[in-house]
Amino acid sequence: MSKHSEACAAHAARCIEVAAKTSSAEDRREFLSFAAAWEQLAAEVEQSERLAAFIDGLGAIEDSAIATDERPLASPAGAVRRLARAITAITEDVARDTTAHHLSLLLKR
């Protein structure tokens, strides 16, 4: 598990803890919903990072072919690699924004 997905999982665990301590059913449902969203985000981060690693591996194969003077087949690996990194960056932004939102809700209590 990566540091980003571990952070998402930690946020999910914290939401579950808060849900267990709340006195209203509505708050409990809300924090359990937050926990589910964090768990989903953790899974998506893992998938994005695996995709980025796979694409980096494709790039290494291309680099190897170039080093041996083989003509590589036309490949969109560079574009896909940038896409995977963009997905990971967006996921991190969403996690950061969601954390701020959840903290503001906790502070209101």
N, CA and C of each residue as an Amber inpcrd file, in Angstrom:
protein
   327
   0.8570000  -1.1730000   0.0000000   0.0000000   0.0000000   0.0000000
   0.9040000   1.2370000   0.0000000   0.5760000   2.2120000  -0.8250000
   1.3830000   3.4150000  -0.9300000   1.0630000   4.3770000   0.2090000
   1.9120000   5.3940000   0.3430000   1.6800000   6.3660000   1.4210000
   0.3650000   7.1130000   1.2000000   0.0080000   7.3520000  -0.0550000
  -1.2390000   8.0670000  -0.3290000  -2.4590000   7.2070000   0.0070000
  -2.4270000   5.9480000  -0.3900000  -3.5740000   5.0880000  -0.0830000
  -3.6240000   4.7760000   1.4150000  -2.4640000   4.6990000   2.0640000
  -2.4430000   4.5050000   3.5190000  -3.0730000   5.6990000   4.2230000
  -2.7880000   6.9020000   3.7220000  -3.3850000   8.1040000   4.3180000
  -4.9000000   8.0790000   4.1610000  -5.3780000   7.6600000   2.9950000
  -6.8270000   7.5620000   2.7700000  -7.4420000   6.5380000   3.7180000
  -6.7770000   5.4080000   3.8870000  -7.2760000   4.3760000   4.7950000
  -7.2950000   4.8830000   6.2400000  -6.2890000   5.6750000   6.6120000
  -6.2550000   6.2510000   7.9590000  -7.4160000   7.2230000   8.1630000
  -7.7220000   8.0090000   7.1390000  -8.8620000   8.9170000   7.2340000
 -10.1640000   8.1230000   7.3780000 -10.2740000   7.0270000   6.6500000
 -11.4640000   6.1790000   6.7550000 -11.6080000   5.6450000   8.1770000
 -10.5050000   5.1910000   8.7440000 -10.5380000   4.6610000  10.1090000
 -10.9430000   5.7470000  11.1030000 -10.4230000   6.9470000  10.8980000
 -10.7690000   8.0660000  11.7870000 -12.2660000   8.3870000  11.6800000
 -12.8030000   8.3700000  10.4710000 -14.2380000   8.6270000  10.2910000
 -15.0800000   7.5740000  10.9990000 -14.6260000   6.3220000  10.9680000
 -15.3410000   5.2430000  11.6630000 -15.2990000   5.4700000  13.1670000
 -14.1430000   5.9180000  13.6820000 -14.0240000   6.2220000  15.1090000
 -14.9820000   7.3420000  15.5080000 -15.0120000   8.3960000  14.6960000
 -15.8960000   9.5230000  14.9970000 -17.3490000   9.0720000  14.9290000
 -17.6830000   8.2550000  13.9360000 -19.0540000   7.7600000  13.8050000
 -19.4780000   6.9850000  15.0500000 -18.5640000   6.2060000  15.6010000
 -18.8780000   5.4090000  16.7850000 -19.1210000   6.2850000  18.0160000
 -18.5410000   7.4840000  18.0220000 -18.6620000   8.3660000  19.1910000
 -19.7710000   9.4120000  19.0620000 -20.3690000   9.5140000  17.8890000
 -21.4080000  10.5340000  17.7210000 -22.6910000  10.1040000  18.4190000
 -23.4650000  11.1020000  18.7800000 -24.6990000  10.7930000  19.5020000
 -25.9110000  10.7210000  18.5880000 -25.8110000  11.2940000  17.4050000
 -26.9880000  11.2590000  16.5260000 -26.7930000  10.2470000  15.3930000
 -27.8820000   9.6390000  15.0170000 -27.8540000   8.6550000  13.9310000
 -27.4740000   9.3230000  12.6110000 -27.9140000  10.5500000  12.4250000
 -27.6020000  11.2750000  11.1880000 -26.0890000  11.5100000  11.0570000
 -25.4690000  11.9470000  12.1490000 -24.0120000  12.1500000  12.1220000
 -23.2780000  10.8360000  11.8860000 -23.7660000   9.7810000  12.5300000
 -23.1450000   8.4620000  12.3730000 -23.1860000   8.0330000  10.9000000
 -24.3560000   8.1680000  10.2670000 -24.4930000   7.8170000   8.8470000
 -23.5570000   8.6640000   7.9870000 -23.4770000   9.9460000   8.3090000
 -22.6350000  10.8440000   7.5220000 -21.1640000  10.4460000   7.6140000
 -20.6850000  10.1700000   8.8140000 -19.2760000   9.7990000   8.9520000
 -18.9880000   8.4060000   8.3980000 -19.9440000   7.5110000   8.4750000
 -19.7500000   6.2060000   7.8380000 -19.7150000   6.3600000   6.3210000
 -20.4940000   7.2950000   5.8090000 -20.4440000   7.6050000   4.3790000
 -19.0830000   8.1800000   4.0040000 -18.5560000   9.0610000   4.8560000
 -17.2080000   9.6050000   4.6300000 -16.1810000   8.4760000   4.6070000
 -16.3220000   7.5570000   5.5490000 -15.3750000   6.4380000   5.6290000
 -15.4130000   5.6120000   4.3460000 -16.6080000   5.3470000   3.8500000
 -16.7260000   4.5720000   2.6100000 -16.0760000   5.3170000   1.4480000
 -16.2480000   6.6420000   1.4090000 -15.6380000   7.4330000   0.3400000
 -14.1200000   7.3820000   0.4380000 -13.5890000   7.4670000   1.6480000
 -12.1300000   7.3870000   1.8250000 -11.6000000   6.0110000   1.4070000
 -12.3420000   4.9580000   1.7570000 -11.9130000   3.6120000   1.3750000
 -11.9230000   3.4570000  -0.1460000 -12.9280000   4.0160000  -0.7970000
 -12.9900000   3.9720000  -2.2630000 -11.8250000   4.7550000  -2.8620000
 -11.5350000   5.9080000  -2.2850000 -10.4240000   6.7200000  -2.7730000
  -9.1010000   5.9690000  -2.5990000  -8.9250000   5.2690000  -1.4950000
  -7.7050000   4.4840000  -1.2760000  -7.5480000   3.4350000  -2.3810000
  -8.6430000   2.7760000  -2.7250000  -8.5920000   1.7650000  -3.7860000
  -8.2550000   2.4050000  -5.1330000  -8.8290000   3.5690000  -5.3980000
  -8.5610000   4.2550000  -6.6620000  -7.1130000   4.7420000  -6.7510000
  -6.5790000   5.2040000  -5.6390000  -5.1690000   5.6290000  -5.6130000
  -4.2740000   4.4350000  -5.9290000  -4.5520000   3.3030000  -5.3030000
  -3.7560000   2.0980000  -5.5610000  -3.8140000   1.7160000  -7.0340000
  -5.0030000   1.7530000  -7.6190000  -5.1450000   1.3990000  -9.0300000
  -4.3940000   2.3780000  -9.9170000  -4.4750000   3.6580000  -9.6120000
  -3.7770000   4.6670000 -10.4110000  -2.2690000   4.4750000 -10.3280000
  -1.7790000   4.1920000  -9.1390000  -0.3390000   4.0020000  -8.9730000
   0.1420000   2.7250000  -9.6620000  -0.6770000   1.6690000  -9.6300000
  -0.3090000   0.4490000 -10.3540000  -0.2800000   0.7030000 -11.8570000
  -1.2580000   1.4720000 -12.3420000  -1.2910000   1.8230000 -13.7550000
  -0.0480000   2.6270000 -14.1360000   0.3180000   3.5990000 -13.3130000
   1.5070000   4.4160000 -13.5930000   2.7630000   3.5450000 -13.6120000
   2.8650000   2.6010000 -12.6830000   4.0300000   1.7080000 -12.6470000
   4.0720000   0.8210000 -13.8920000   2.9150000   0.3240000 -14.3020000
   2.8480000  -0.5050000 -15.5120000   3.2950000   0.2910000 -16.7330000
   2.7980000   1.5180000 -16.8270000   3.1420000   2.3590000 -17.9710000
   4.6260000   2.7170000 -17.9480000   5.1640000   2.9600000 -16.7650000
   6.6030000   3.2100000 -16.6690000   7.3880000   1.9960000 -17.1760000
   6.8730000   0.8040000 -16.8970000   7.5050000  -0.4050000 -17.4020000
   7.4730000  -0.4670000 -18.9160000   6.3770000  -0.0030000 -19.5140000
   6.3100000   0.0560000 -20.9770000   7.3660000   1.0110000 -21.5150000
   7.5340000   2.1380000 -20.8400000   8.5440000   3.1020000 -21.2530000
   9.9370000   2.5120000 -21.1830000  10.1900000   1.6770000 -20.1710000
  11.5010000   1.0440000 -20.0400000  11.7540000   0.0830000 -21.1960000
  10.7150000  -0.6060000 -21.6340000  10.8480000  -1.5090000 -22.7820000
  11.1870000  -0.7050000 -24.0290000  10.5160000   0.4360000 -24.2020000
  10.8070000   1.2970000 -25.3480000  12.2430000   1.8080000 -25.2820000
  12.6700000   2.2490000 -24.0930000  14.0350000   2.7500000 -23.9290000
  15.0580000   1.6630000 -24.2560000  14.7480000   0.4320000 -23.8480000
  15.6330000  -0.6820000 -24.1340000  15.7360000  -0.9260000 -25.6320000
  14.6150000  -0.8350000 -26.3170000  14.6090000  -1.0350000 -27.7690000
  15.4180000   0.0520000 -28.4610000  15.3250000   1.2740000 -27.9860000
  16.0910000   2.3760000 -28.5730000  17.5820000   2.1560000 -28.3270000
  17.9390000   1.7110000 -27.1310000  19.3470000   1.4970000 -26.7880000
  19.9810000   0.4090000 -27.6480000  19.1910000  -0.5520000 -28.1070000
  19.7220000  -1.6350000 -28.9320000  19.5410000  -1.3570000 -30.4180000
  19.2240000  -0.1200000 -30.7430000  19.0330000   0.3240000 -32.1230000
  17.8860000  -0.3820000 -32.8310000  16.9900000  -0.9780000 -32.0630000
  15.7980000  -1.5360000 -32.6730000  14.8160000  -0.3880000 -32.8470000
  14.0880000  -0.4420000 -33.9000000  13.1010000   0.6130000 -34.1040000
  11.8330000   0.2360000 -33.3500000  11.5010000   1.0120000 -32.3060000
  10.3040000   0.6600000 -31.5410000   9.0480000   0.9440000 -32.3460000
   8.0410000   0.1600000 -32.0710000   6.7480000   0.4110000 -32.6850000
   6.2160000   1.7290000 -32.1380000   5.4340000   2.4050000 -32.9340000
   4.8230000   3.6420000 -32.4510000   3.9910000   3.3030000 -31.2190000
   4.2130000   4.0400000 -30.1590000   3.5310000   3.7340000 -28.9130000
   3.0580000   5.0080000 -28.2350000   1.8630000   4.9660000 -27.7150000
   1.3550000   6.1270000 -26.9800000   1.7260000   6.0720000 -25.5010000
   2.7610000   5.3110000 -25.1460000   3.0980000   5.1170000 -23.7330000
   3.3820000   6.4310000 -23.0210000   4.0440000   7.3690000 -23.6950000
   4.3350000   8.6500000 -23.0480000   3.0620000   9.3930000 -22.6870000
   2.1140000   9.4100000 -23.6030000   0.8390000  10.0930000 -23.3450000
   0.0610000   9.3830000 -22.2440000   0.0700000   8.0680000 -22.2600000
  -0.6560000   7.3100000 -21.2420000   0.0180000   7.4950000 -19.8820000
   1.3520000   7.5580000 -19.8670000   2.0870000   7.7920000 -18.6220000
   1.6940000   9.1500000 -18.0290000   1.6240000  10.1770000 -18.8800000
   1.2200000  11.5050000 -18.3960000  -0.2150000  11.4680000 -17.8750000
  -1.0810000  10.7330000 -18.5560000  -2.4600000  10.6050000 -18.1070000
  -2.5270000   9.9410000 -16.7330000  -1.7840000   8.8620000 -16.5580000
  -1.7890000   8.1600000 -15.2690000  -1.2830000   9.0600000 -14.1520000
  -0.2460000   9.8410000 -14.4370000   0.2720000  10.7770000 -13.4200000
  -0.7490000  11.8590000 -13.1200000  -1.4650000  12.3110000 -14.1440000
  -2.4990000  13.3300000 -13.9330000  -3.6240000  12.7720000 -13.0630000
  -4.0030000  11.5180000 -13.3090000  -5.0480000  10.8910000 -12.5020000
  -4.6070000  10.8090000 -11.0470000  -3.3550000  10.4120000 -10.8320000
  -2.8280000  10.3280000  -9.4700000  -2.8250000  11.7060000  -8.8080000
  -2.4050000  12.7380000  -9.5480000  -2.3740000  14.0950000  -8.9930000
  -3.7720000  14.5810000  -8.6430000  -4.7360000  14.3040000  -9.5090000
  -6.1180000  14.7110000  -9.2430000  -6.6380000  13.9950000  -8.0070000
  -6.3250000  12.7180000  -7.8890000  -6.7530000  11.9390000  -6.7310000
  -6.1890000  12.5440000  -5.4520000  -4.9260000  12.9620000  -5.4880000
  -4.3140000  13.5940000  -4.3200000  -5.0190000  14.9060000  -3.9880000
  -5.3830000  15.6940000  -5.0070000  -6.1010000  16.9530000  -4.7760000
  -7.4620000  16.6880000  -4.1390000  -8.1630000  15.6710000  -4.6350000
  -9.4660000  15.3260000  -4.0730000  -9.3070000  14.9130000  -2.6140000
  -8.2910000  14.1220000  -2.3240000  -8.0530000  13.6920000  -0.9430000
  -7.7860000  14.8930000  -0.0420000  -6.9820000  15.8290000  -0.5180000
  -6.6510000  17.0210000   0.2640000  -7.9150000  17.8590000   0.5270000
  -8.7350000  18.0590000  -0.5080000  -9.9650000  18.8370000  -0.3620000
 -10.9530000  18.1430000   0.5700000 -11.0580000  16.8330000   0.4410000
 -11.9770000  16.0780000   1.2830000 -11.5360000  16.1230000   2.7330000
 -10.2370000  16.0480000   2.9650000  -9.7120000  16.1390000   4.3240000
 -10.0880000  17.4760000   4.9480000  -9.9050000  18.5430000   4.2080000
 -10.2400000  19.8720000   4.7200000 -11.7270000  19.9590000   5.0570000
 -12.5710000  19.4000000   4.1950000 -14.0180000  19.4250000   4.4290000
 -14.3710000  18.6400000   5.6890000 -13.8100000  17.4550000   5.8350000
 -14.1140000  16.6280000   7.0070000 -13.6160000  17.2910000   8.2820000
 -12.4470000  17.9190000   8.2330000 -11.9380000  18.6100000   9.4160000
 -12.8480000  19.7710000   9.8010000 -13.3460000  20.4920000   8.8080000
 -14.2470000  21.6080000   9.1330000 -15.5240000  21.0860000   9.7890000
 -16.0170000  19.9220000   9.3430000 -17.2070000  19.3440000   9.9700000
 -16.9220000  18.9090000  11.3960000 -15.7400000  18.3470000  11.6210000
 -15.3720000  17.9260000  12.9770000 -15.2600000  19.1220000  13.9060000
 -14.7000000  20.2100000  13.4070000 -14.5100000  21.3930000  14.2410000
 -15.8310000  22.0800000  14.5900000 -16.8460000  21.8850000  13.7680000
 -18.1570000  22.4810000  14.0370000 -18.8800000  21.7800000  15.1710000
 -18.4690000  20.5800000  15.4870000 -19.1730000  19.7820000  16.5050000
 -18.7980000  20.2140000  17.8910000
